[in-house]
Amino acid sequence: MQWSNKFVDPAAGFAVGWAYWFNYFITIANELQAVNTVLMFWTDAVPIAAWMTIFWVVIILVNVGMCVHVAVLLKRLQTPTDMCPRCCQLVR
C-alpha cells in the first residue's frame, strides 16, 4: 500500500488500502461460515450466533496478537522460579 502510494499515485494507494480491508473483511466472514458449517454437522445444541461470536472473538484476538501474550503468560506459569528468585533460593 505504501509503495503504490509512493511510486504510482496517492489514489492508487487509497484504492489498494480499501482492497486489502475488503479482502480481510470477506476472509473473516468466509472463515466464520466455514466454522458454522462444520460445527452444525456435529451438533445443533448451540445457536449459530453463539458459535460465530466465539470464533469471531478468537480470530480477532489471534490477528491482534493476543496469542503471543497468552503464550508468554503460559510460559511464566510453567516456570514460577523466574518470577520469584528470592523464594526459590531458599528452596534450592
Secondary structure, DSSP 4 states (H G I P E B T S, - for coil): -HHHHHHT-HHHHHHHHHHHHHHHHHHHHHHHHHHHHHHHHH--SS-HHHHHHHHHHHHHHHHHTHHHHHHHHHHHHH-GGGT-HHHHHHH-
